[in-house]
């Protein structure tokens, strides 16, 4: 029997790095810090929904907690003259105190801009959810999304899958549209994957997006590091 494996987790240590990185020995606090990272990431994904977030990376050291937020619209997160980032920092500190999480000595928030949002599975999946929540026909949304992603030069293949009560039907079903190749078994294939939900009055619709951006070899990784 074959097993379905998350494309990101499948490539950790080969092409991908961990989304939570802890520096120095934080002995005896593993379960506490792990719970804190999970709750904090869930809170930020819910709070920043609609800000076109690509990824949220967490870095911990004995005295510092650094959040690296990648988004295609950094101005929405930062706000006018930095008000948004200041409010976000205060909200995070309040959330950590409320849930009795390990509060660091210093909290740093880095906001990076994603130059090509059409190559990010997280941003594309949110675009699909946004269109479905506006009651656009799901087949048109699928077709337009796939064409928009494939118009990017870096993308070699894309697949978008929807599941749920599509079009308000009584019986749930699954529809997908694919262009190009998605070599899930090739370890050096750079495949971005994300899950999202579109919240509709008659129930949620599940969204999955795979984006294939070519193969990465050892020499390409060395050039990126340099």
Secondary structure, DSSP 8 states (H G I E B T S, - for coil): ------HHHHTBTTTB--SEEE-S--TT-HHHHHHHHHHHHHHHHHHTTTS-EEEEEEEE-SSEEEEEEEES-HHHHH-GGGHHHHHHHHHHHHHHHHTT----SEEEEEEEE-S-GGG-HHHHHHHHHHHHHTT--HHHHHHHHHHHHHTSTT--EEEEEEEESGGG-SS-EEEEEEEE---TT-TTEEEEEEEEEEEETTEEEEEEEEEEEEE--HHHHHHHH-
